[in-house]
Amino acid sequence: MKYENSKSAILTFLILVSIVLTWNLWTYQPNFDTLENGNTVQEVTLKEKRELYQIISPDLVLFHHSGQHFGTTDAESLDKIMSEIRKWSIYDVKDYSENIEDIKELVHGNGNAELVFPADIPIEIYRNVLKFEEKRIPVFNFNRIVVNVENSEKGNGTIYFVSSDYQHVYISHISPSLLNEFNKNFFKNAEQYQRYFPFEATNQRTVYIPDGNVEMMEYTYLPVVLNSDAFKEALFSEPKFVQRGTVSGVEEFSDVSSKMTVNNDTNMLLYVNPTGESNYVDDSYDLLKRSIDFINGHGGWTDPYRYVAKDEKRKSVKFRLYSIDGYPVFNESGMSEIEEVWGRDEITKYVRPNISLELPLTTEMVKVTLPTGSSALEFLKTRKNFKPELLEQLVLGYRMSKDTSENKLILLEPAWFYRYNQTWGQITKDDLGGLLYGLE
């Protein structure tokens, strides 16, 4: 009898345990709180992302004031001007090209403020920087924003978007109160900026050049070398299958279709994906947008780079390094540029430096006085076979190089640079009789 009672008790216990386990199985809800927003793979970023207005921005403002021309490339001054323009509500955008008899007068005429961008910009992408009242506006490219301060029609503020390369003009308006504020804050104070003088390259193009002596700083940097493995994680679709090796001091990363090389002597990184299709038609908006999104995707803005060129035939976009005070930086090996070449859905070529400049060595900073813009222009005119119509720009900037005595250091030396027949060249200090040095 006791044996039968024990069997009943054990059976009853097992049934109860089964009921409890079944209930827990039915009602169990797993806790996923330890997963961050459901993302199991962390995003690879070298630096922070940048806003569109920081990447696509003017590098010169000119004020055509009382028959004279004043301007600045100073990054802080341009930021202040663009911060105000970004607040404007712009309306009534129309094609105005057929109404223009003299585009140079419209752009450079007395009473105008002229914001000059390094390259043509699709208005579709810049809608994310400026504010337009209408949801739909014409599709066009521009490389200048012209604010008419003194002669606005019917009391409204008149804004022109101009493509100087293609001679296209679009007109728009802002409220008179916004124009008055711009006049008070900037245009009336134009004489505080550097004086510029015009050089008439062609009937359609005037090149404005800084007048008089200009003081600039020489900079020395101890660069930070960027992590090659971070680029591998960002650029390859399956990083765990990437093979790594070293050939003659050059790091090589490759999978079945792509290859990345990092040369620490030249400080250049090259990623190629030759399988990407390239024979297709795309518009300039998509090309520029995907190029910016690509670099933002891995935080590749390791220094203050700006958009400076695109080639729709090659499907390429170029970004250039600018100094902390707003001057373009040039290097014959490409160490101051980021270039992308695109296929249909993938990037096919990505070339960039693998260093970041961070902060200059303050003990090595030296102030120098450069020869005048007129002397730089006269030097160009004396060169054999010089054709004025092929001169597109003459600007102050920096030449980036490695210190010959200490290879780890990067030097930024001020100089005159010119764009002639779509190619940049440098006027050396020896060409103009050297620089005047002063301690800072």
Secondary structure, DSSP 8 states (H G I E B T S, - for coil): -HHHHHHHHHHHHHHHHHHHHHHHHHH-----TTSSTT--S----SS----HHHHS--SEEEEEETTEEEEE--HHHHHHHHHHHTT-EEEEEEE-GGG-S-HHHHHHSTTEEEEEEEEEEEHHHHTTTSEESSS-----EEEEEEEE-S--GGGSEEEEEEETTTTEEEEEEE-HHHHHHHHHHTGGGGGGSEEEEEEE-SSS-EEEEE-S-EEEEEEEE--EE--HHHHHHHH-SSGGG-EEEEETTEEEEE-SS-EEEEETTTTEEEEE-TTS---S---HHHHHHHHHHHHHHTT---S-EEEEEEETTTTEEEEEEB-TTS-BEE-TTSTTEEEEEE-SSSEEEEEEESEE--SB-GGG-EEEEE--HHHHHHHHHHSTT--GGGEEEEEEEEEEEE-SSSTT-EEEEEEEEEEETTEEEEE-TTTTT--EEEE-
